[in-house]
Amino acid sequence: MDVNIDINDILAYQFKLSWDKNILECVKATPHPENLWSNYIPVKNSITSGQYSLAYSVSQTTKIGFTGSTSLVTLQFKVKGTGQTKISFSDVFMFDSKVKNIPFTVTDGSFDNTKTGTIPIAGVRSRGRKTLLGISNELFQPLIVVIVLIVLVMAFIAFKFFAKKK
């Protein structure tokens, strides 16, 4: 499972994930600070029963925060029992290059292996509020797709119209 962000100007972050330790066991966590910065300082990377904590900061020599979409960490779980559990964020802090809090929304995940014939799915995603022209990222990409489709349809109609004139 990956914890992903889509962010504008992040200089440091921390979060904790929690789940039912009787259902899931985190067996491996691979942080990806190199996806954000070339010089970074590990602050915390800790797996305990039913929890995972992570915190990283850019080094003092770098004053420019990361902007973009990336994975912060990849977690591998072992299923210990049958049931449902939330995979919940807590203690989430993100700071920009001015060392100010970054506003964000968090989407907790879940795991459920009680339904027969289904594949267990766990997903956690955190998205910073990055906007372009006042349009959130969640809406911007679909809007671009719609605009491209409209342009293609208009070009097709124009081609057909001018083809009939000749």
Secondary structure, DSSP 8 states (H G I E B T S, - for coil): -EEEEEEEEE-EEEEEEE--TTTEEEEEEEE-GGGT-SSEEEEEEEEETTEEEEEEEE-TT----EEEEEEEEEEEEEE-SSSEEEEEEEEEEEE-TTS-B--EEEE-EEEE--STT------EEEEE--EETTEEHHHHHHHHHHHHHHHHHHHHHHHHHHHHH-
